[in-house]
Amino acid sequence: MDTDDTRAEIARRRLAQLVASFDEHVPRPAEEAAPTDTSGSVAPGPPGHRRVTSLHVRVAVAAAAGLAVVLAWWVLSGRPQSEPAGTPAASVEAGSTSGPVETGEIVVDVSGLVQRPGIVTLPAGSRVHEAIEAAGGLAGVVDTSGLNLARKLVDGEQVLVGIAPVVPAGGGASAGGATNLNTATLEQLDELPGVGPVTAESIITWRTENGPFTSVEDLLEVSGIGTATLDDLRDLVTV
């Protein structure tokens, strides 16, 4: 017999004992009508025989209801509690974040004063310092104060470590000093008015996905650049 059946059997036995005990103490109705004397008064009945009143009935009903509640509790309290559907199997570990997780890979060109300059492949969402580590680390004592080592990398960008950007012929700047949108590095774009690191990354991402800019007006297709920003940049950039 399992645990639930044992508990139910014990409860039934206790209920039977309580009912029997209650039955012994409840007054029974007189089996015969009390005799009357010749004067018309009712003669007292035999000792121990009393009439059952409405109070006795209410007490009996209340006792039975209470016993039923006790029996139900006794049986149900012994049943194991099941986990509700949909309860998470595990809690979130301390220090974890609830934001979206970036997937995939990015390819970055690490140049300058690093042990192994060249192309490195990193998980999406990697930072500048991780690109430097993937290139073997710094080559000697290098001033990295001009780099934001915590900045997130974008696919296809170049990280210059300890050196100034090299401007090829017709490259990063024109004869008038304008920044070439198709060859400028992220750091050069970041220096433009109204263009921060996020917008600079968007410019590089756009030209990687869509090819070279054909006109300055193409900047309106870049996320974060509106007509006001374009007016500020029109005389400072070129293609």
C-alpha positions in Angstrom: 0.0 0.0 0.0 1.5 3.3 -1.0 1.8 6.4 1.2 -1.4 8.1 0.0 -3.5 5.0 0.6 -2.1 4.5 4.1 -2.8 8.1 5.0 -6.4 7.8 3.6 -7.0 4.6 5.6 -5.7 6.2 8.9 -8.0 9.2 8.2 -11.0 6.9 7.7 -10.3 5.0 10.9 -10.1 8.3 12.9 -13.3 9.5 11.3 -15.0 6.3 12.3 -13.7 6.6 15.8 -14.9 10.2 16.1 -18.3 9.4 14.7 -18.7 6.4 17.2 -17.6 8.7 20.1 -20.1 11.3 19.0 -22.9 8.7 18.7 -22.4 7.6 22.3 -22.9 11.1 23.6 -25.8 12.3 21.5 -29.1 11.8 23.4 -31.5 9.3 21.9 -35.2 10.1 21.5 -37.6 8.3 23.8 -38.9 5.1 22.2 -42.4 5.5 23.7 -44.5 8.5 24.5 -44.3 9.5 28.1 -47.5 8.4 30.1 -49.9 11.0 31.3 -51.6 10.9 34.7 -55.3 11.2 35.1 -54.9 15.0 35.7 -53.6 15.4 32.1 -50.0 16.3 33.0 -47.1 14.4 31.3 -45.4 12.0 33.6 -41.6 12.0 33.5 -40.1 9.4 31.2 -37.6 6.7 32.1 -34.2 7.9 33.2 -31.6 8.5 30.4 -34.2 9.1 27.7 -34.2 12.7 26.4 -35.7 14.2 23.3 -33.4 15.2 20.4 -33.7 18.9 19.8 -32.8 21.1 16.7 -29.6 22.2 18.6 -28.5 18.5 18.7 -29.1 18.3 14.9 -27.0 21.5 14.2 -24.2 20.2 16.4 -24.2 16.9 14.6 -24.1 18.6 11.1 -21.3 20.9 12.2 -19.3 18.1 13.5 -19.7 16.0 10.4 -18.7 19.0 8.2 -15.6 19.5 10.3 -14.6 15.9 10.1 -15.0 16.0 6.3 -12.7 19.0 6.1 -10.1 17.2 8.4 -10.3 14.1 6.2 -9.8 16.1 3.0 -6.8 18.0 4.4 -5.3 14.8 5.8 -5.4 13.1 2.4 -4.3 16.0 0.3 -1.5 17.1 2.5 0.3 13.9 1.9 0.3 14.3 -1.9 3.6 15.6 -3.6 3.4 19.1 -5.1 4.1 19.2 -8.8 5.9 22.1 -10.5 3.5 24.3 -12.6 3.8 24.1 -16.3 6.1 26.8 -17.8 8.3 27.2 -14.7 11.8 28.1 -15.8 14.2 25.2 -15.2 17.0 27.4 -14.0 17.6 30.9 -12.8 19.7 33.4 -14.6 23.3 33.2 -13.4 24.7 36.2 -11.6 26.4 38.7 -13.9 24.6 37.5 -17.0 22.8 40.0 -19.3 19.3 39.8 -20.7 20.1 41.6 -24.0 20.3 39.9 -27.4 23.4 37.8 -28.0 25.4 38.7 -31.2 26.2 35.7 -33.4 28.5 35.2 -36.4 32.0 36.4 -37.2 33.7 39.6 -38.3 36.9 40.1 -40.2 39.2 43.0 -39.1 42.5 44.4 -40.4 44.9 45.1 -37.5 47.8 47.2 -38.5 50.6 49.0 -36.8 52.6 48.1 -33.7 51.3 44.6 -33.0 53.2 41.3 -33.0 51.3 39.9 -36.1 49.8 42.6 -38.2 47.1 41.5 -40.6 43.6 40.1 -40.9 42.0 38.5 -37.9 38.7 36.8 -37.6 36.7 37.4 -34.4 33.3 36.6 -33.0 30.7 39.3 -33.7 30.5 41.9 -30.8 34.3 41.7 -30.1 36.1 44.8 -28.9 39.3 46.6 -30.1 41.4 45.1 -27.3 40.4 41.6 -28.5 41.5 42.4 -32.0 44.9 43.5 -30.7 45.2 40.3 -28.7 44.3 38.2 -31.7 47.1 40.0 -33.6 49.6 38.8 -30.9 49.4 41.8 -28.6 51.3 45.1 -28.6 54.8 45.1 -30.1 56.7 46.8 -27.2 55.6 49.9 -25.4 52.9 51.5 -27.4 50.8 54.5 -26.6 47.2 53.4 -27.0 45.6 56.5 -25.5 44.2 57.4 -28.9 42.3 54.1 -29.2 39.1 53.3 -27.5 40.0 49.7 -26.5 36.4 49.0 -25.3 34.8 50.0 -28.6 32.9 47.3 -30.5 34.3 46.3 -33.8 32.4 46.2 -37.1 33.1 43.9 -40.0 35.6 45.1 -42.5 37.2 47.9 -40.5 40.9 48.6 -39.9 42.4 49.1 -36.5 45.5 51.2 -36.4 47.7 50.6 -33.4 50.4 53.2 -32.5 50.5 54.7 -36.0 48.8 57.5 -38.0 46.6 56.5 -40.8 48.3 56.4 -44.2 46.5 58.5 -46.8 46.9 56.9 -50.3 46.8 58.9 -53.5 43.3 60.1 -53.8 42.5 58.4 -50.5 41.4 59.5 -47.1 41.5 63.2 -47.9 41.2 65.2 -51.0 43.4 68.2 -52.0 41.1 70.4 -50.2 41.3 68.4 -46.9 37.9 66.7 -47.2 37.5 63.2 -45.8 36.9 60.5 -48.4 33.8 58.5 -47.4 35.0 55.4 -49.3 38.5 55.1 -47.7 38.4 56.9 -44.4 39.0 54.9 -41.2 36.5 54.7 -38.4 38.7 57.1 -36.4 38.7 59.7 -39.2 34.9 59.5 -39.6 34.5 59.8 -35.8 36.3 63.2 -35.9 33.7 64.7 -38.3 31.1 67.1 -36.7 27.9 65.3 -35.8 29.4 61.9 -36.3 30.2 59.8 -33.3 31.5 56.3 -33.0 28.1 54.7 -33.7 27.4 56.7 -36.8 31.0 56.2 -38.0 30.4 52.4 -37.7 27.1 52.8 -39.6 29.0 54.6 -42.5 31.6 51.8 -42.7 28.8 49.1 -42.5 26.8 50.8 -45.3 29.8 51.0 -47.7 30.7 47.4 -46.9 27.2 46.2 -47.7 26.4 48.5 -50.6 29.7 49.3 -52.2 31.4 52.7 -52.5 29.5 55.9 -52.0 28.7 57.5 -55.4 27.7 60.9 -53.9 27.7 62.7 -50.6 23.9 62.5 -50.7 24.2 58.8 -50.2 24.8 59.6 -46.5 21.1 60.0 -46.1 20.8 56.3 -46.5 23.0 55.7 -43.4 21.3 55.1 -40.1 21.6 58.2 -37.8 22.3 60.8 -40.6 19.5 63.2 -41.5 19.4 66.3 -43.6 20.8 68.6 -40.9 23.8 66.4 -40.4 24.3 66.1 -44.2 24.3 69.9 -44.5 27.1 70.1 -41.8 29.2 67.4 -43.6 28.6 68.4 -47.2 31.7 70.6 -47.5 33.9 68.3 -45.3 33.5 65.0 -47.1 34.0 63.7 -50.6 33.7 60.5 -52.6 
